[in-house]
Amino acid sequence: MEDKDVFGQESPLLPLIASHPIWSSHTLVPASVFQGEQVPEDKKILAIERGCKTVVGLAPNRSRATGKRNASLRRQRTSSPSAIVVSSLIRLAGNIIAYATGLEPPKPRLDKPKVLDPKDDKAVAGARYQLELAQVRHDGGDWQPAKNAMRALALNARDKYLIDVSLVKQEVPMAQQRLWQYKFLYMHGKGKFTTEEKELENMKAHLELGGTLLADACCGAEPFDTASVSSSRSCSRTRSSK
């Protein structure tokens, strides 16, 4: 069975990058020990990303087998490759716990976390809300790297601030003429995207009518951030030059 059969086409297992916070969330662990050029591709630590969060990590058998070696080896102060790997594994385990918990203590045992129900709102046909949210589709690769982010935001706005907001996220291209019906638009991504003059004119008109656009670079991705700034400047010039 292949990875895509277990995790789905949209959740590829990719090698953990050298700049990932797991290597330094609690103590420094050299990423080269596990992901360096000397490590075969099928032996590297893999991960599935959701937005800016790693939700699945997969360590190959080599790491688990090495970790089960004689405990006396762990106490040896030596620079041998085996001892370095074992020592790094112990520290990496602590880093993974620190990354997953955010260094926050566990909640009481009887605490019941609220789970988002994907069926909420979808069964309410023809329901109308004061505020509907929409995410802008663009050509910069994955345009919704955090698929449930807006839903979580809407639920928080509804429960905490009592705002009459729909939990169902709409998907719209920037050129859609009826952007006005969505008071809040959200753009998200990591890659560079492009915009046409017609799209910029439409977005500018929407903002002038009181709409709000939040463009968020996923994980602070520079290509998306640069494209957003460029589009914003072009949008501001679109009608002022006419």
N, C-alpha and C positions, 0 to 999 in steps of 0.2 A: 504494500500500500504506500502511495506517495504522500508527501507532506500536504499537497493541495487537497487530497481526499479527506484529510483530517481537519485542516484549518480553513480550507476554502481558497478559491482563486485570489481573493482580495487580501489574504493574510500570508504573504510569503515569509518563509524562514530565511533570514539573511544574517551573515556574520556580524557579531557585535563590534561596532566601530571603536577605534582606539580612544576617541574623545568621550565615550559614554560615561555618565556619572557613576555607573556601577564600579568602575575601576578606582574611584576615589571618594565614594559616598561616606565612608567611615575611616578607612586607612588607605594609603596608596598601594595599589597592586599594579605591577608592570603589565600592560596589556600584551606586550610582545611575548610574554611567557605562554599565552594561550592563543594569540592571534598573529604571531610573527611569521615571517617568511619560512622559518624552519618547520612550522606546523602545517601538515596537509590540510587541504580545504575541507575534507570530510571529518576532520578532528577539531575544527574550530567551534567555539561557542556560538550558537545561533539564537536569534531573537525575532519576535514579532512586535512591530511598533503600532501603536494606536495614538495618532497625534504626536504629542511629546512624551508619551509614556510607553515604556516597554511592558507588555502584558504577558508575554510568554518567553521563557528562556529555556534553551535546550543544550545541555552539556553532553558531549559524546561519551561513549563508554570508557574512552581512554582516561578521562578525568576522574570518573568514579572509581575505576580500577586503581589508579595511582593513589587515590585518597584512602584506599583500604590497605595500603602497605603497612608493614610492621610499625607499630607506634613508636618504637625506639628510634626509628629513622627521623621522626618529627623532632625529637629532642637533640639530634645531632647538629652541632654548629659547623656546617660544612658548606662549601660552595658548589657541591656536586649538582648536576642538573636535576636529579630526582628530588633532592632535598629542597631545592628552590621551588619546584612545582608543588610539592606537598605544602610548604610554608605559604605559598601564594594561594593555594586552594583554601586553606583555613581562613586566611584574611579575606578572600573573595566571598566566602560563605557569609561572613559578617557584613560585608558590603552589600550583598544581596538583601539581607534582612533590613539593613538600614535604608536601602533604596525603597523597598516595598512598604515599609511602615512609616517612612518619613521621620524616623527617630521619635515617633509618638508612642506613648504607652498604650497597651491594648485597652479597649473599652470594657466595662463590666460584662460579665458573662450573660446576664439577662437582657442586655441592651439589644434591641431589634433594629437593625439598619433598614431604612426605607429603600425598597427596590422599585425601580422604574418599571411600570407595566407598559410594554410596547403596544398594547391594545387600547390604552387610554385615548380618548378623543376620536379614534378611528371609527368607532361604532356609532358616533353621534353624527348622523347624516344631516347636512344642511345647517349645522350649528354655526352661530355667528359670534364672533368675539370682538372686543374693542381693539385688540392688538393681534395681528398675525405676523409671524416671522418668516423670512425667506432667505435662502442662501443662494448666492450668485454663482452660477456655473461659469468657468473660464477655461482657457486652453493651456493652463500652466501645469499640466499633469494632474495629480490627485487633488481635486478641488474641495474635497471634504475629508481630510485626514482624520478628523475627530468627529465621527458621524453622530454621536449622541451629545455633543457639547451644547448645542442650541436647545435641545430638549431639556437638559439638566438646568440650563439657564431659565427657560420658560417655567419649569416646575418650581424653581426657587422663587421666581417673581410672583407666581400664583399663590404659593403657600405662605411665603414670608411677608410679601407686600400687598397681597390680595388684588393683584392686577388681573383683569379679565383677559388672559392671553391663551392662545391656542397652543397645545403641546405638539401639534403636527407641523413639522417644518416643510415649507414649500420650496421648490427648486426653480429658479428663474435665470434666464440669460440676461446679460446687461442690456441687450437690445429690446427686451420685451416692453411693449408700449404701456402695459398696465402695471408698471412698477408702483404707481401711486397707491395701489390698494395695500401695499405692504409698507408700514411705517418704519420698520426696522429691517435693514438688509445686512447680511454678513458675508464677507469674503475671507476665505481661509486657504492656505496652501503653502508649499515650500518652493515650487518652481517659478520661473519667469513666465508671465502671461502677457498677451498682447491685446490691444483694444483698437477698435476702429472709430472714426470720427462720429459715425451715427450712434454708436454705443455711448460715447462720451457725452454727446448732446442729450441723449435720453436720460443718462444718469444725472447730469447737471440740472435738467428740468425737474427731475424727481426731488433732488436735494433742495432746490429753490422753493418747492411746494411744501417743505417741512419734513421731508423724509430724512432718515438717519442711515449712514453707511459706516459699518465697522470693518476695516480691512486688517486682518490679523495674520502676521507672518508666523506660520507654525514653527515652533522651536527657535524663533528668531531668524528664520532662513533669509539670508541676504538677497538671493535672486527675487523672491516674492516681494520683499520689502522695497527693493529698488524699483521694481515694476509698479508697485503701488504709488510710490512717490512721483514717478514719472507720469503715471496716468492722472494723478491728482493735479499736477501742474498743467497738464494738457487740458484737463477738464475746465480749469479756471480760465484758460485762454480761449476756449472754444467759442463763447458768445461775445466775450469782451472785444474780440478782434473783428466782429461783424458790425 
